[in-house]
Amino acid sequence: MAQNDSIERQVDQLVRKLSRIKEKEIDYAVARALNRTLRAGRTEIAKEIRERTKLPAKIIKTRMYEGKATAKEQAAFLHMYGRPVTAIRLPGIKDTGRYVRGRRGRKGKGVRARDGFRYPGGWIAVSSKNARQQVFSRGEAGVTVEREKMFHHFDEVGKRILQRQMRDNFPKRLKAELAYRLSKLEDRS
């Protein structure tokens, strides 16, 4: 009789463990594998955009937002804000022009930054809109603030990289995550 109680208790524990795996652990594993795949894709996208635009990774990553998957909602997404980068935020920005005493206008070659960013007719001044320094240039539309666009690079690169990450790496990450969660449950018993 005591042996039957022990077997019934073991069977009951096994049923509870299997129902927990079915109800919770698989969902958690899928969500975590999705988030890890999305994070790796985000890093790879930022690296490729950095190589194309020669902008620092910090500037690129601040314009990317990832919506993480949860156990209840197993969908993750990556969104990139289309706001261009103002030229004053580029690394190594330097005004190469200067004012010469007794002469009207400037003498020099404009503004330049590292990695080949050049604004030949530009100058650095304080903006009247936000009281911050900006790189300005004069054109047909009047005086404008110089900006570098990078959103079109995300459209070209993002979808391709994320699809490849999902195809190549998601199954491996999901398998590893399920194995980890199952081993964790085995250790508890």
N, C-alpha and C positions, 0 to 999 in steps of 0.2 A: 504494500500500500504506500509506504514511504517512497519507494522507488517510482511509483506512478506519479506522485506529487512532484517529484523532482523532474521527471520527463515532461510533465504538463507545464511546469514552470519554464523549462528550457524552450519548449515549443512556443509558449506564450511570449517569451523574450525575443525569440527569432521572428515571430509574426510582427511584433512591435518594431523591431529593427528594420525589417523589410518594408513595412508600411512607411516608416520614416524616410527610408531611402527613396521610395516611390514618390512620396508627397513633397519632401523638402530638399534633400541633398542633390538630386538631379537638377532641380531648378537653380539652386545656388551655384552648382558647378557650371552650368550653361552661362549664367550671368557673369561669373568671374572670368570664364574663358573669353566671352565677348569683350569685356572691359580690357583684358590684357591684350587682345588682338587689336582693339581700337587704339590703345596707347602706343603699341608698336607701330601701327600705321601712322599715327599722328607724328611720331618722331621721324619716321622715314619721309613723310610729306614735307615736314619742316626742313629736313636736310636737303631734299631736292629743290625746294623753292629757294632755300638759301644759296644753293649753287647757281641757280638761274638768275636770281635778282641781285646777288651779292649783298643782301641785307643781313644783319645779325640775326641769329636764331631767336634771341630774346624778343625782338620786335615782331617776328613772325609768330612765335608761339603765343604772344599776348593777344593776337587776333584770331586765335583758334579756340573754339569751345567744344568740349566733348560732353554729350549727354550719356550718362552711364546707365547700363542695364541693371535691373534689380531682379530678384527672384519672382516677383509678381509680374513685372513688365520686362520681358526679355527682348528689348530692342535698345540698341546703342546707336548714336549718331555723332558725326563730327561736322561742325559748322564753322565757317570762316567768315569773319566780318569783312566787308568790302571796303572799309575805310582806308584810304591811302595813307602812306607814311609821309609826314612833313619832312622836308629836306634837312631841317635843323636837327632832327633826331638821328641822322646818319652819323656813323662813327668818323671821327677825324675831320669834322666840318671846319673849313677855314676860309676866311675872306681874304683873297689875294689882292684885291684892289685897295687903293688908299686915296685919300684926298691930299692934293698938293696945294700948299699955301700960294695965294695970288693967282690961282687958276680955277676957272669954273669947271665943275664936274669931277669925275673920278679918273684916276689913272690906274690901270691894272687889268687883270684878266677875269674878274668876277669871283665866284665862289666855287670851291671844289671840296670833295670829301674823298676818303679812301675808296679803293676798288673802282675807280674810274667814274664816279659821279661828278659831273661838271655842269655848272650853270654860268655860261660865259658872260651874260649881261646881268648877272645877279649881284645882290648885296645883302648883308645881314643888318636888320634893323628891328626895333621893337614894334610889335603889332599894336594898332590902336584898338583892336577888338578884344584881345585878351591880355595885353601888357606883357607878352612874352616875345622873346627873340624869334624871328622867322627869316627864311631866305626868300627875298622878293626878286621879281624880275618884271620888266616892262615889255608889254606886247600889244597886240591889237585890242585886246580887251582891257587895257589899262594895266595897273600894277596888280600882280597876282602873287600868291604864296606858292612856292614850288613844292610839288608832291611827287612821290614815287608810287605807282600803282602796282599791286601784286595779286589782286583777286583773280585775274584771268589765269594766272599760273596755277592757282588752286583748282580751278575747274578742269584744267588739262591733266593735272597730276593726281589729284585726290581720288577720283573714282577708280582710276586704273590701279593705284597702289592698294586701296582698301579692298577691292575685289581680289587682288592677288593674295593679300594677307588672309582674307577669309578662306580662300580656296586652299592655300598651302599650309597655313599655320593654325587655323582654328581647330581642325580635327585633332591635331597633336595636343594642343593646349587643353581641349575638352577631355581627351583620354587621360592626360596626366592629372587633371583636376579631379576627375571621377575616381581615379586610382588613389589619390591622396585622401579624398573624403571617405572612401571605403576603408582604407587602412586606419584612418582615425576612428571609425566606428568599431573596427576589430580591436583596437587598443583599449577601448572603453569596456569591452566585455571580459 
